[in-house]
Amino acid sequence: MKQFINKIKVGTKGMIPLFLFAFIPTHAQKQWTMQECIDYAMQNNITLQKARLSQQSAVEDVKGSKGALLPTVSASANQSLGYRPWQDTGSTTVTNGMVNTKVDKTYLNGSYGVNAQWTVWNGNKNTNNVKLNKLSGQQAELQVAETANSIQERIAQLYVQILYLDESIKVSKASLETSQKNEERGKEMVEVGKMSKADLAQLTAQRASDEYNVVDAQAQMANYKLQLKQLLELTGEEEFDVVIPQTTDDQALAEIPALQNVYQQALLSRPEIESSKLAIESSDLNVKIAKAGWLPSLSLSGSFSTSTNSLSSNGWSNQMKTNFSTQAGLTLSVPLFDGRQTRTSVNKAKIQRQQAQLDLQDQQKTLYQTIEGYWLDANTNQQRFRAAQTTVESEQQSYDLLAEKFNLGLTNIIELMNGKDKLLSAQQNRLQSKYQTILNQQLLRFYSEGRPTPDITK
């Protein structure tokens, strides 16, 4: 069983239709189907919510880069107070025959203006920035899908593991029941002198071992349910449980899809592959943006302004009119030498493009290895399951004969215990190969269709 657990692998792929599933505590314990687990996780998982926030941030970056294509306009107003302590001349006025001289040591200055600036052309850097941010937005969206895939795949793994342990517990309990009957039969045989107390102690030890196996399997099942509950971000003390659908042997014996078919479908739909392709497009744009450093840039500017001064004999409104001025101009900037900064930026952008191409190849290689691993595991365990079915039947018949002989006193305790151990081992091997085959079939379907089957029995 530990080998089965260790073989579980985690992958990623496209989102499934979502709907809000409300979890309302009731007196009857809620049992979750795999589809309900997936739907709830798609709405409430914190990691997925963070990925969606990153996507929203990328959308704002696109809007910001589009805004950079527009002119910038700013208004300014300034009012200052001046003081001239050694001023000894002023203005003279005559009022009603009286001559008045006023010396103003303090005065007010005011200036007001509106400025506009627009980059007409800068080597298409702003336009390419818009395209680059759009690609980043698409990559952020794919990251959401990739995170959702990882969560869905993990849910499918945990769910199938719980199904395996549920049936394993039933087998262990059946084995325990048999051990209890053997122990009771042993006690009867001790009383009539047909069995030694040492042999009875071995039967008791086997019964205790089977009890331990039941408790251990139940503890593992509780742990997987806890992991699934945490993945759904469920809190509280209410016990979490899942629906246990009926699985059949035919499901494990179903035809396994061809490896190349699954891989080709995955290449067309896996978000990590699409994201790697977008990274190459982004690196091409980064090369163009870097090369824009060698090109001239043209910008248009314009402004109008006016000013006032309290020392002026003109009124405030007259000063606003007479001091009003406007200006407009074109600025052409031609780069001549920038200390090799542009050359360095271009070369680094080209290196980034080569890295993006290698990343795509690496993603494709990793995807193939992952699918190939699931495909090999599915085929191997399906073959093991077929063999295990025959072994279980053979061991069951053998144990039934041993148990009958034991009851008649025709065989010893060692043979009975060995037969029971072989039967239990065959039963567990059968369950392990069955559910690992089902798990890998689910994962192959997940990679080819974009989601695990909501009904695990199909």
HUJOZI-V465441 format. One record per run of one state. SS is the DSSP state (a for helix, b for strand, c for the rest). FROM is the first residue (numbers start at 1). TO is the last residue. If there is no record, write none. Layout:
# HUJOZI-V465441
SS/FROM/TO
SS/FROM/TO
This chain:
# HUJOZI-V465441
c/1/1
a/2/6
c/7/30
b/31/32
c/33/33
a/34/44
c/45/45
a/46/67
c/68/71
b/72/83
c/84/90
b/91/95
c/96/97
b/98/102
c/103/105
b/106/121
c/122/124
a/125/191
c/192/196
a/197/231
c/232/240
b/241/242
c/243/248
a/249/252
c/253/258
a/259/269
c/270/270
a/271/294
c/295/296
b/297/309
c/310/315
a/316/322
c/323/324
b/325/333
c/334/340
a/341/407
c/408/412
a/413/449
c/450/458
